[in-house]
Amino acid sequence: MVNGRMCARKSEYGAGGAPAHLPGKQVRLRPAVRAGALYRHPAWNHPSIMERKLDKLLKNQAEMLKNQAEMLKNQAEMQKSIAQLTTDTAVNKALVAVNLTPAASLVLGVLYFVYNNFSGGG
């Protein structure tokens, strides 16, 4: 109140609101002030700035947790792939050794055959 009058800018309640220091009383505002108050405060039912910031923060936190879970899943898949690659490498090395053995056996067999058939039989 300023000089016994209601100040529309400083009031925290709209038309018909009951102030805390006057229980049971209603403050009557002029229609122009009431319309101006409605025009100036269209978002009374919307969340406050603090609530919006908190919601945004919680949403970002949820997204980060989701991304973290996805990264852990990808990490587990990569570890599985590395283990498979290690196994495949060991198998390939073993196969190379086994594949060299028949070739070596063939060469030794041919040398043995040539040695037995053509050395000193003449």
N, C-alpha and C positions, 0 to 999 in steps of 0.2 A: 504494500500500500504506500502510496505517495500522497501526502497531504489529504489523507482521508479517502482517497479514491483508489480503486483497484488499478493496478498497472498490468495491462494485458501481456506485455513482453516478459515480465518477471513471474507471472503466475505459472505454477506447475500443474494446474488443473484447468480443464476446459469448462464450458458452460454447464452449470448444474453440478459441478464437483463440490464436494464437501471438504474444506480445508481441515487439517488436523487440529488447529488451535480453536476452531469453532465447531465442536461436534454437534451434529444434527442440523446445522445451518447450511444453506446453499447460497452460493454466490451468484447473483444475477448479473450477467454481462449484456451489454447492448448488442443488438443483432449484428451490427457492423463489426464489432470486436469479435463476436462469436464467429462470424464468417471469416474474418481475418485469421483468427486462431486456427480454424479448420484448414484454411488455405496454407498457413505457415507450417502446420504440423500434420502433413498427410500420412506420415509413416509411423504413427504411434504403435500400430500392431506389428510392425516389422522388428526383426532382431536388432539389438543395439550394435554399435561398431565393435564393442568388445566381444559380443557373442559371435559376430561375423568373423572377426579375427581368430577367435578360438575354434570356430567351425573349420575355417581354412587351415589352421594349424593341425587340427586333428585329421582332416582329410589328407593333408600332405604327409602326416606321420603314417597314416594307413597305406598310402601309396608307397612310401619308402619301405615299410615292412613287407608289402607285397613284392616290391622289386628285390628286396633282400632275399625273400624266400625263393624267388625265381632264380636269382644268382646262385644260391646254394644248390638248387636243383641242377642248374647248368654245370656247376663245379663237380657235382657227383657224377653227372654224365661224362664230363671230360676225364675224370679219374677212371671211370669204367672204360672209356675209349683208350686211355693210355695203357691200362692193364691188358686190354685186348691186343693193342699194337705190340706190346712187349711179348705177349704169347705168340703172336703171328711172326714176329721177328725170330724168336727161338725156333719155331717150327720151320720157318724158311731156311734157317742155317742148318738145321738137321736134315732137311730135304736136299739141300745142296751137297752136304757131306754124303748122303745116301746115293744121290745121283752120280757123284763122282766115283763111287765105289764100283758100280757096274762098268763104267768106262775103263777104269783102271783094271778091273778083272778081264775085260775084253782084250785090252792091250797086253796084259800078262799072258792071257791064253794064246793069243796070236804069236807072241814071242816064244812061248813054250812049244807050240806046234812047229814053228819054223826051226827052232833049235833041235827038237827031236827028229824031225824029218830030214833036215838038210845038213846036219853037222856030222860029219864023219861016216856017213852011210855009203860012201862012194867007193 
